[in-house]
Amino acid sequence: MNRGFKGLRRRMFAEDGLWLVLGFLVFGVLTLVFAEKYQKDLRILAVLEMVFAVVSCVVGVFVARRKKQVLLERLESFSFCTEAATRAAVLTFPAPMVVTDAEGVVTWYNARFQLMLNREEMFGEHLQDLCPELQFSIFAEDTDPVPQNFSYRDKDYLVTGKTIPVLRQAGETRLVGIYFTDLSEKKQLEKKLADQKTVVCSLMIDNYDEVFKGTQNTNHGSLIAEIEHCVNSWVEKGEGVSVRYERDKFLILFEAEKFRPLWEEKFPILNQAKEISQGNRIPVTFSIGVGQSKDTLRENEALADAALDMALGRGGDQVVVKSDVGFQFYGAKGREVEKSTRVKARVVAHGLRDLAEQAERIFIMGHSNADADSLGASVGLFRILRSLGADVYIALDRERNHVQLSLKELLCQEEYSQRIVGEERALDLLKENSLLIVVDTHRPSIVEYPNLLNRCENMVLIDHHRRSEDFLEHTVLSYHEPYVSSSCEMVTEILQYLDCDKYLAPYEAELLYSGIYLDTKGFTFKTGTRTFDAASYLRKRGADPINVRRIFSNDMELYLQKSRIISSAKIYRDNIAIALCTEKSKDTQLVVAQAADDLLNIRGIEAAFVLAEAGNRIVISGRSLGTVNVQVVLEKLGGGGHITIAGAQLQSERLDQAEEDLKAAIDEAIFG
């Protein structure tokens, strides 16, 4: 018999003996009292003694039967698993095991369970009191409970259980059998194997050509040596190995356990690279892609390459870690470096021409709520493709956009009035061999018509925004350059390489020019030599800066609203302005963007955010002088953009709550 049942019997017999001794003591005391008081009439004493004896017998029989019933119930509880065929297996079960009633009261357990809890007696106690973190209700209520993980005294267990019906004299009742499988050694082995996995890092010097072009030839050797020393010092700190397989690329391998401290430090190598000084006028910046969650070296290499592409697509000067939980970003505090070479623009131009010749019909589509850059790039591509003889259409919502004035003038041209189409018309015109060109966005979630995107198999991407996790994949041609000022600048360069300038009308040149003007904030933000080259080319083709300025002019009401927003701004963290727009307006997004731009004119303000209600959404416009990365801030809220210009939209939030969310995102992204 199990030790637990022996203990139960001992307690029951001890209680019966206590009742018997107590009865004799009371009986003896009463006998003495009555004998002294009723010496002359012994008949009364005899009657009283007889009555007490009867009562004592009745009570004793009742208590004995109750004890017997309890003992039988305990034995019945155990009998479900102690039939002759299973008794030995249950008693010698190698894992901790416990049986409870439906309420969780312990009715049986084995020696392993005693050893696990380091307890001797547990009968009658609630299992939930013994193991507070165990979710007993899962096993008591579910017909097919899912095993759960349970940790107790530095050991890990997999807990499995099941409810078992038991027939008794009083009817059917339920018992719950639970057993614990010790996974501690398995978990330790898994951790050891995980620590020994190989982490693959792909490191690239972002601005190799620009750095060496601005450095005297006599210093090139020392500059290369300093760069390699910076990389090797970081690798040695993690006891890894590295190889420089191209002039600007390194392949680095770490053990996961050794790489973890480098990860926790948030990659100071990014700042160390900028401190390299060997006569170079441009600071050296690194982009690093890390793959570390897969089992094989080849899989982690693929993750590292994808992470490096993400880092470069976001402007470089950062580390991107690709793991099972997605992308994680570190750094990204510097501005994008303009590439002086136009080789990629030429390659894309010729690739686009080849695709246009093969496509039966072509559609050009930008992002929802089209702006001047989206419209201008679409018009530029339309002119290129029409000059190549392609059957091309622009998919654009004529009502819901921010270019009403420009669009109205454009629709006066007969060619465009027939070829700027809505979603329904575009889907009707779609053919099997159609080509879709997506401009000024790389995020499938914000394109003008998602249904058109989903139904086109062949796609081309032309965009300049810093890459986000929501990226348009599976394109036949991708031209994604985050260092470029605007999509209109990219399209202008393509137009020049395909010799289509003779077909470009002055009003089309102005739309391209206005897109550059908008995204550079009047040629003040994110402008390089190629930006001014593109603007100069468009000026020669008839673009009038005065007309462009007129497109972006405001009426008095909008100007006053913007002034009220600026006057309500508050300073956060000493150098960040936050303002709320509480007034309703049909040009809400335009006014918040302009207000954010103007807030940067205040001395001491390095970044500005303006929030406003737009329908059931909260729109946020962020601007920066470059020292604060507004993109990484608004990415925390589901937005994106560039280091100096970014935006976000929050669904169904109050304006005050959105402000608190924005402050939390600033704290996490910049000061965290």
C-alpha positions in Angstrom: 0.0 0.0 0.0 1.2 3.4 -0.9 2.7 5.5 1.9 0.0 8.1 1.4 -2.7 5.6 2.1 -0.9 4.3 5.2 -0.8 7.8 6.5 -4.5 8.3 5.8 -5.3 5.1 7.7 -3.1 6.1 10.6 -4.9 9.5 10.9 -8.3 7.8 10.7 -7.6 5.2 13.4 -6.1 7.9 15.6 -9.2 9.9 15.3 -11.4 6.9 16.1 -9.3 6.1 19.2 -9.6 9.7 20.3 -13.4 9.5 20.1 -13.3 6.2 22.1 -11.1 7.5 24.9 -13.2 10.7 25.0 -16.4 8.6 25.3 -15.0 6.5 28.2 -13.8 9.6 30.1 -17.2 11.3 29.8 -18.9 8.0 30.7 -16.7 7.5 33.8 -17.2 11.1 35.0 -20.9 10.9 34.7 -21.0 7.5 36.5 -19.1 9.0 39.5 -21.3 12.1 39.6 -24.6 10.1 39.4 -23.3 7.5 41.9 -22.6 10.2 44.5 -25.9 12.0 43.9 -28.3 9.1 43.5 -26.9 6.5 45.9 -30.3 5.6 47.2 -31.9 5.1 43.9 -29.5 3.1 41.6 -32.3 2.5 39.2 -32.1 6.0 37.9 -28.3 5.6 37.4 -28.8 2.4 35.5 -31.3 4.0 33.2 -29.1 7.0 32.5 -26.1 4.8 31.8 -28.1 2.7 29.4 -29.3 5.8 27.5 -25.8 7.2 27.3 -24.5 3.9 26.1 -27.1 3.7 23.3 -26.2 7.3 22.2 -22.5 6.5 22.3 -23.1 3.4 20.2 -25.1 5.3 17.6 -22.5 8.1 17.3 -19.7 5.5 17.2 -21.4 3.5 14.4 -22.1 6.7 12.4 -18.5 7.9 12.7 -17.1 4.5 11.9 -19.3 4.2 8.7 -18.3 7.7 7.6 -14.6 6.9 8.1 -15.1 3.7 6.2 -16.8 5.5 3.3 -13.9 8.0 3.1 -11.4 5.2 3.0 -13.4 3.4 0.3 -13.5 6.6 -1.7 -9.8 7.0 -1.4 -9.3 3.4 -2.5 -11.8 3.9 -5.4 -9.9 7.0 -6.5 -6.8 5.0 -6.6 -8.4 1.9 -8.2 -8.9 3.6 -11.6 -5.2 3.1 -12.2 -4.3 0.2 -10.0 -5.9 -2.7 -11.8 -3.7 -5.7 -12.0 -2.5 -4.8 -15.5 -1.5 -1.3 -14.6 -0.8 -1.3 -10.8 2.9 -1.8 -11.1 3.3 0.7 -14.0 1.6 3.4 -12.1 3.4 2.8 -8.8 6.8 2.9 -10.6 5.9 5.7 -13.0 9.2 7.5 -13.6 7.6 11.0 -13.8 5.9 13.0 -11.1 2.2 12.2 -11.1 -0.8 13.5 -9.1 -4.5 12.7 -9.0 -7.1 15.2 -7.8 -10.8 15.5 -7.7 -12.7 17.9 -10.0 -12.1 20.8 -7.5 -8.3 20.2 -7.5 -8.1 18.5 -4.1 -5.2 16.0 -4.1 -6.4 12.4 -3.7 -3.2 10.5 -4.7 0.4 11.1 -5.8 3.5 9.1 -6.3 6.9 9.3 -4.8 8.3 11.3 -7.7 5.7 14.0 -7.1 6.7 14.1 -3.4 10.4 14.5 -4.4 9.5 17.2 -6.9 7.7 19.3 -4.3 9.8 18.2 -1.4 6.7 17.4 0.6 5.7 14.3 2.6 1.9 14.7 3.1 -0.3 16.4 0.6 -3.7 14.6 0.8 -6.6 16.9 1.0 -4.6 20.0 -0.1 -5.5 21.9 -3.2 -3.1 21.4 -6.1 -3.4 25.1 -7.0 -2.0 26.0 -3.6 0.9 23.6 -4.0 1.7 24.8 -7.6 0.2 28.4 -7.9 1.5 28.9 -11.5 0.0 25.7 -12.8 -3.3 26.3 -14.7 -5.3 23.5 -13.2 -8.6 24.6 -14.9 -7.2 23.6 -18.3 -7.1 20.0 -17.3 -10.2 20.0 -15.3 -12.5 21.7 -17.8 -11.2 20.9 -21.3 -12.0 17.5 -22.9 -8.7 17.6 -24.8 -6.4 19.9 -22.9 -3.2 21.2 -24.5 0.0 20.4 -22.6 1.5 23.4 -20.9 5.0 24.4 -19.9 5.6 24.7 -16.2 8.7 25.8 -14.3 9.3 24.9 -10.6 12.5 25.2 -8.6 14.8 25.9 -11.6 13.4 23.0 -13.5 11.2 23.0 -16.7 8.3 20.5 -17.1 5.8 19.7 -19.7 2.5 19.1 -17.9 0.0 16.8 -19.4 -3.4 15.8 -17.9 -6.8 14.4 -18.5 -10.2 14.2 -16.7 -11.3 10.6 -16.0 -14.8 9.6 -15.0 -15.1 7.2 -12.1 -18.2 5.2 -11.1 -19.0 5.1 -7.3 -22.0 4.0 -5.3 -23.2 7.6 -5.1 -22.9 8.0 -8.9 -20.3 9.1 -11.4 -17.7 11.5 -10.4 -14.6 13.0 -12.0 -10.9 12.7 -11.2 -8.1 14.6 -12.9 -4.8 12.8 -13.5 -1.7 15.1 -14.1 1.8 14.1 -14.8 5.0 16.2 -15.2 7.7 15.4 -17.8 11.1 16.9 -16.9 12.4 18.8 -19.8 15.3 20.5 -18.0 18.1 18.5 -19.7 16.4 18.9 -23.1 16.1 22.7 -22.6 19.7 22.9 -21.6 20.8 20.9 -24.6 18.6 23.1 -26.9 20.2 26.2 -25.3 23.7 24.8 -25.9 22.9 24.0 -29.5 21.4 27.5 -30.0 24.5 29.1 -28.4 26.6 27.3 -30.9 24.7 28.3 -34.0 26.5 30.5 -36.5 25.4 34.1 -36.8 26.2 35.5 -40.2 26.9 39.2 -40.7 27.2 41.0 -44.0 29.0 44.3 -43.6 29.2 46.9 -46.4 31.0 50.3 -46.5 28.1 52.5 -47.7 30.0 55.3 -49.2 33.3 53.6 -50.4 33.6 55.5 -53.7 32.7 58.9 -52.2 35.1 58.5 -49.2 38.1 57.5 -51.3 37.3 60.0 -54.0 37.6 62.8 -51.4 40.8 61.4 -49.9 44.3 62.0 -51.3 45.8 58.9 -53.0 48.7 58.9 -50.5 46.3 58.2 -47.7 44.3 55.4 -49.4 46.4 52.7 -47.9 46.2 54.0 -44.3 42.5 54.6 -44.7 41.9 51.0 -45.8 44.0 49.7 -42.9 42.0 51.8 -40.5 38.7 50.5 -41.8 39.9 46.9 -41.5 41.3 47.6 -38.0 37.8 48.9 -37.0 36.1 45.9 -38.4 38.6 43.4 -37.0 38.5 44.9 -33.5 34.8 44.5 -33.4 35.0 40.9 -34.7 37.7 40.0 -32.2 35.5 41.3 -29.3 33.0 38.7 -30.3 35.6 36.0 -31.0 34.4 35.8 -34.6 36.1 35.5 -37.9 35.9 37.8 -40.9 36.9 37.9 -44.5 37.0 40.9 -46.9 35.7 39.4 -50.1 35.2 42.6 -52.1 36.7 46.1 -51.7 33.7 47.3 -49.7 32.2 44.1 -48.3 33.1 41.8 -45.4 31.6 38.5 -44.4 31.7 37.9 -40.6 30.8 34.8 -38.6 30.1 34.6 -34.8 28.8 32.0 -32.4 25.4 33.0 -31.2 26.5 33.0 -27.5 29.5 35.3 -28.3 27.4 37.6 -30.6 24.7 38.2 -27.9 26.8 40.8 -25.9 27.6 42.7 -29.1 23.9 42.8 -29.9 23.1 44.1 -26.4 25.6 46.9 -26.9 23.6 48.1 -29.9 26.6 48.0 -32.2 29.0 50.9 -31.3 31.0 49.9 -34.4 28.7 52.3 -36.3 30.0 55.3 -34.4 33.6 54.0 -34.4 33.5 53.9 -38.2 32.6 57.6 -38.3 35.6 58.4 -36.2 38.0 57.1 -38.7 40.2 60.0 -39.9 42.9 59.5 -42.5 42.5 62.6 -44.5 39.0 61.6 -45.6 36.6 64.6 -45.8 33.5 62.3 -45.7 32.9 60.1 -42.7 32.9 56.4 -43.2 29.6 54.6 -42.6 28.8 50.9 -42.4 25.6 49.0 -43.1 25.4 45.6 -41.5 22.9 42.8 -42.1 22.6 40.0 -39.5 21.0 36.6 -39.9 20.8 34.6 -36.8 17.6 32.6 -36.3 17.9 29.6 -38.7 19.6 26.3 -38.2 21.9 26.2 -41.2 24.7 28.4 -42.3 23.1 28.9 -45.8 19.8 30.0 -44.3 21.4 32.5 -42.1 23.4 33.9 -45.0 20.2 34.4 -46.9 18.8 36.3 -43.9 21.9 38.4 -43.6 21.7 39.4 -47.3 18.0 40.3 -46.9 18.9 42.3 -43.8 21.7 44.1 -45.6 19.3 45.0 -48.4 16.9 46.4 -45.9 19.7 48.5 -44.3 20.8 49.9 -47.6 17.1 50.5 -48.6 16.7 52.6 -45.5 19.7 54.8 -46.2 22.6 52.9 -44.7 24.6 53.7 -41.6 22.7 51.1 -39.6 22.4 47.5 -38.5 19.4 45.4 -39.4 19.0 42.1 -37.6 16.7 39.5 -39.3 15.3 36.9 -37.0 12.1 34.9 -36.3 10.4 38.0 -34.9 11.1 40.1 -38.0 13.5 43.0 -38.5 15.1 45.0 -35.8 16.9 48.2 -36.5 19.9 49.9 -34.8 21.6 53.1 -35.7 20.1 55.0 -38.7 21.0 58.4 -37.3 22.9 59.8 -40.3 21.7 61.2 -43.5 21.7 59.3 -46.8 24.8 59.7 -48.9 24.2 60.7 -52.5 25.7 58.4 -55.1 27.5 60.3 -57.8 27.2 57.5 -60.4 24.2 57.2 -62.6 24.9 53.7 -63.8 21.9 52.2 -62.2 19.6 54.9 -63.7 20.9 53.9 -67.1 20.4 50.2 -66.5 16.9 50.8 -65.3 16.1 53.0 -68.3 17.0 50.3 -70.7 15.3 47.5 -68.7 12.1 49.6 -68.6 12.2 50.0 -72.4 12.6 46.2 -72.9 9.7 45.5 -70.5 7.5 48.1 -72.3 8.1 46.4 -75.6 7.0 43.0 -74.2 3.9 44.3 -72.3 0.5 44.4 -74.0 -0.8 47.2 -71.7 0.9 49.2 -69.0 -0.5 50.8 -65.9 1.2 53.5 -63.7 0.0 53.7 -60.1 1.3 55.8 -57.1 0.2 55.8 -53.4 -3.2 56.7 -52.1 -4.0 60.4 -51.7 -1.5 61.3 -54.5 0.8 64.2 -54.0 2.9 66.2 -56.4 5.8 63.8 -56.4 3.5 60.8 -57.1 1.6 62.6 -59.9 4.7 64.1 -61.5 6.5 60.8 -61.6 3.5 59.1 -63.1 3.2 61.8 -65.8 6.9 61.5 -66.6 6.7 57.8 -67.0 3.5 58.2 -69.0 5.4 60.4 -71.5 8.4 58.0 -71.7 6.2 55.0 -72.4 3.9 56.8 -74.9 7.0 57.9 -76.8 8.0 54.3 -77.0 4.6 53.4 -78.5 3.2 51.6 -75.4 -0.5 51.5 -74.5 -0.3 53.1 -71.1 -2.8 54.3 -68.4 -2.4 56.2 -65.1 -4.5 54.6 -62.2 -5.5 57.6 -60.0 -8.4 58.6 -57.9 -9.6 61.9 -59.4 -11.4 62.9 -56.2 -9.3 61.8 -53.3 -5.9 63.4 -53.8 -3.8 66.4 -52.8 -3.1 67.6 -56.4 -6.5 69.0 -57.4 -5.2 72.1 -59.1 -2.5 70.3 -61.1 -4.8 67.4 -61.9 -7.5 69.8 -63.1 -5.1 71.4 -65.6 -3.8 68.1 -66.7 -7.2 66.7 -67.4 -7.7 69.6 -69.9 -5.3 67.8 -72.1 -7.2 65.3 -74.3 -4.6 62.6 -74.1 -4.7 62.6 -70.3 -8.4 63.0 -69.9 -8.9 59.6 -71.5 -6.0 57.8 -69.8 -6.2 58.8 -66.2 -8.6 56.0 -64.9 -10.2 54.9 -61.7 -10.1 51.4 -60.2 -13.1 50.0 -62.0 -12.0 51.1 -65.4 -8.4 50.0 -64.8 -9.5 46.5 -63.8 -11.7 46.3 -67.0 -8.7 47.3 -69.1 -6.4 44.8 -67.4 -5.0 42.1 -69.7 -3.0 38.9 -69.0 0.3 40.4 -70.2 -0.1 43.8 -68.5 2.7 45.5 -66.7 2.2 47.6 -63.5 4.7 50.3 -62.5 4.4 51.4 -58.9 5.9 54.9 -58.2 6.7 56.9 -55.0 5.9 54.0 -52.6 7.1 50.5 -52.0 4.4 49.6 -49.5 1.6 47.4 -50.8 -0.7 48.6 -48.0 -0.8 52.2 -49.2 -1.0 51.9 -53.0 -3.9 53.7 -54.8 -5.7 50.5 -55.8 -4.6 47.3 -54.0 -6.9 45.1 -56.2 -5.0 46.2 -59.3 -1.7 45.4 -57.5 -2.9 41.9 -56.6 -4.1 41.1 -60.1 -0.9 42.1 -61.9 1.9 39.5 -62.1 4.6 41.7 -63.7 5.5 44.8 -61.7 8.2 47.5 -61.7 9.0 49.6 -58.6 10.4 53.1 -58.7 10.7 54.7 -55.3 12.9 56.9 -53.1 11.5 56.3 -49.6 13.6 54.6 -46.9 12.7 50.9 -46.9 10.2 49.6 -44.4 9.3 46.0 -43.4 6.2 46.3 -45.6 8.0 46.1 -48.9 6.8 45.2 -52.4 8.4 41.9 -53.3 8.6 39.9 -56.5 9.1 42.8 -58.9 10.7 42.2 -62.4 12.5 45.5 -62.1 13.2 47.5 -59.0 14.7 51.0 -58.8 14.8 51.9 -55.1 17.2 54.6 -54.1 16.6 56.2 -50.6 19.3 58.8 -51.1 17.5 60.4 -54.0 15.4 63.5 -53.3 12.2 62.4 -55.0 10.6 59.9 -57.5 10.4 62.8 -60.0 14.2 63.1 -59.9 14.6 59.4 -60.6 12.1 59.5 -63.5 13.8 62.6 -65.0 17.1 60.7 -65.2 15.4 57.8 -66.9 13.8 60.2 -69.3 17.2 61.6 -70.3 18.7 58.2 -70.9 15.9 57.1 -73.3 16.1 60.3 -75.3 12.5 61.2 -74.8 13.0 64.9 -74.0 11.8 66.0 -77.4 8.3 64.6 -76.5 8.1 66.3 -73.1 5.7 69.2 -73.0 6.3 72.2 -70.7 3.4 71.4 -68.5 4.7 67.9 -68.0 8.2 69.3 -67.1 6.5 71.5 -64.6 4.8 68.6 -62.9 8.1 66.8 -62.6 9.7 70.0 -61.3 6.9 70.4 -58.7 7.5 66.9 -57.4 11.1 67.7 -56.8 10.2 71.1 -55.3 7.7 69.5 -52.9 9.9 66.7 -51.5 13.0 68.9 -51.1 10.9 71.7 -49.5 12.0 74.2 -52.1 15.4 72.7 -52.7 16.5 72.9 -49.0 16.2 69.3 -47.8 17.9 66.2 -49.2 19.3 67.9 -52.3 22.5 66.8 -54.1 24.2 67.7 -57.3 22.0 65.2 -59.2 18.9 67.0 -57.8 20.0 70.3 -59.3 21.0 68.6 -62.5 17.5 67.2 -62.9 15.9 70.6 -62.0 18.2 72.3 -64.6 17.2 69.8 -67.3 13.4 70.4 -66.6 14.0 74.1 -66.6 15.4 73.8 -70.1 12.3 71.8 -71.1 10.0 74.6 -70.2 9.3 74.2 -66.5 8.5 77.7 -65.0 9.4 78.0 -61.3 6.8 80.8 -60.9 4.0 78.5 -62.0 5.3 75.8 -59.7 5.4 78.3 -56.8 1.7 79.2 -57.7 0.7 75.5 -57.4 1.9 75.4 -53.8 0.5 78.8 -52.7 -2.1 78.9 -49.9 -5.3 80.8 -49.5 -5.8 83.1 -46.5 -7.9 80.6 -44.5 -5.3 77.9 -44.8 -2.5 80.3 -43.9 -4.3 81.5 -40.8 -5.0 77.9 -39.7 -1.4 77.1 -40.1 -0.5 80.1 -38.0 -2.8 78.9 -35.2 -1.2 75.4 -35.2 2.3 76.9 -34.9 1.2 79.2 -32.0 -0.1 76.1 -30.1 3.1 74.2 -30.4 4.8 72.9 -27.2 8.5 72.0 -26.7 9.3 68.3 -25.8 12.7 67.1 -24.8 14.2 70.6 -25.3 14.5 70.4 -29.1 11.3 68.8 -30.5 8.1 70.8 -31.2 4.7 69.0 -31.0 1.6 70.8 -32.2 -2.1 69.8 -32.5 -4.5 70.8 -35.2 -8.0 70.7 -33.7 -9.8 72.5 -36.6 -11.5 70.6 -39.4 -10.3 71.3 -42.9 -10.5 69.7 -46.4 -6.7 70.2 -46.7 -5.8 68.8 -43.3 -2.8 66.8 -44.5 -1.4 69.8 -46.5 -1.7 72.2 -43.6 -0.1 69.9 -41.0 2.8 69.2 -43.4 3.4 73.0 -44.0 3.0 73.7 -40.2 5.7 71.1 -39.4 8.0 72.7 -42.0 7.6 76.1 -40.6 8.2 75.0 -37.0 11.7 74.1 -38.1 12.3 77.8 -38.6 12.2 78.4 -34.9 15.7 78.6 -33.3 16.5 75.5 -31.2 13.9 73.3 -32.8 15.5 70.3 -34.5 12.4 68.3 -35.2 8.7 69.0 -35.4 5.5 66.9 -35.3 2.0 68.1 -36.1 -1.1 65.9 -35.4 -4.6 66.4 -36.7 -7.9 64.5 -37.1 -8.8 63.4 -40.6 -12.1 61.5 -40.6 -11.7 58.5 -38.3 -7.9 58.7 -38.4 -5.1 60.7 -36.8 -2.5 62.0 -39.3 1.0 62.9 -38.1 3.5 64.9 -40.1 7.1 64.8 -39.0 10.0 67.1 -40.1 13.6 67.3 -39.0 16.8 69.2 -39.8 18.7 65.8 -39.9 19.9 65.5 -36.3 16.7 63.7 -35.3 15.5 60.8 -37.4 11.8 61.3 -37.7 11.4 58.1 -39.8 12.4 55.7 -37.0 10.0 57.6 -34.6 7.0 57.3 -36.9 7.8 53.8 -37.8 7.0 52.9 -34.2 3.4 54.2 -35.0 3.1 52.3 -38.3 4.4 55.1 -40.6 7.6 55.8 -42.5 9.4 58.2 -44.8 12.9 59.7 -44.6 15.2 60.8 -41.9 14.0 64.4 -42.4 10.5 63.9 -43.7 8.0 61.2 -42.5 4.4 60.6 -41.8 2.0 58.2 -40.1 -1.7 57.6 -39.8 -3.4 56.2 -36.6 -6.8 54.5 -36.8 -9.6 55.6 -34.5 -7.6 57.3 -31.8 -8.2 60.4 -29.8 -5.9 63.4 -30.5 -4.6 63.5 -26.9 -4.0 59.8 -26.8 -2.1 60.0 -30.2 0.1 62.7 -28.7 1.0 60.5 -25.8 1.7 57.6 -28.2 4.0 60.0 -30.2 5.9 61.0 -27.1 6.4 57.4 -26.2 7.7 56.6 -29.7 10.1 59.6 -29.4 11.4 58.3 -26.1 11.9 54.8 -27.4 13.4 55.6 -30.8 15.7 58.5 -29.8 16.3 58.4 -26.1 15.7 54.7 -25.4 
